[in-house]
Each structure stands twice: as structure tokens, then as C-alpha cells.
Amino acid sequence: MNIVKPIKIASPISGQPVVPRLVERRYGDHIYQEAVWIDPASGAFIRKGIVKVVEAATGRDVTMEVVGR
């Protein structure tokens, strides 16, 4: 999954502005914060990506180490 910035974008479906929903998911020893863009008019999925990755135990940001960019 790509690293993304959680910014407002124009929907390619309806043209309306879309603000991402931020979701945190725990996988093993890491907590992934993901941004998900959904079209407000149709409810259709637009895109999603990783905002950051932190170690669950220490809270240390390990995004570049885990994603590899």
C-alpha cells in the first residue's frame, strides 16, 4: 500500500470534495493509520493508503522501515 497525505481531494466520480476517513488497525506489533477516501454522493470507494506506522509498545514512528520507502 502507498504512503499518502490525508488531504481533501476532488472526487473523480462526482467532483465533490472528499475528506479522508482515518482508520487505525493493529497488525502484530505495529499500528497502521490508514486514510480512506469515499465518494460522498455515491458511497463508492476512491482510494486508500498508509498515513503512518508506529510500534504498539513504544509509539515510535517506523513508517519508512516497515513500508520500505
Residue pairs with C-beta under 8 A, 6 or more apart in sequence:
1 34
1 48
1 49
1 50
1 67
2 49
2 50
3 49
3 50
3 51
3 63
3 67
3 69
4 35
4 47
4 48
4 49
4 50
4 51
5 51
6 20
6 22
6 35
6 51
7 20
8 17
8 18
8 19
8 20
9 17
9 18
9 37
9 46
10 16
10 17
10 18
11 17
11 18
11 37
11 39
11 40
11 41
11 46
12 46
13 39
13 41
13 42
13 44
13 46
14 39
14 40
14 41
14 42
16 39
16 40
16 41
18 37
18 38
18 39
18 40
18 46
20 35
20 36
20 37
21 35
21 36
21 37
21 38
22 33
22 34
22 35
22 36
22 51
23 33
23 34
23 35
23 36
24 31
24 32
24 33
24 34
25 31
25 32
25 34
26 32
26 56
29 55
29 56
29 57
30 53
30 54
30 55
30 56
30 62
30 66
31 53
31 54
31 55
31 56
32 50
32 52
32 53
33 50
33 51
33 52
33 53
33 54
34 48
34 49
34 50
34 51
35 48
35 49
35 51
36 45
36 47
36 48
37 45
37 46
37 47
37 48
38 44
38 45
38 46
39 45
39 46
50 63
50 67
52 61
52 63
53 61
53 62
53 63
53 66
53 67
54 60
54 61
54 62
54 63
55 62
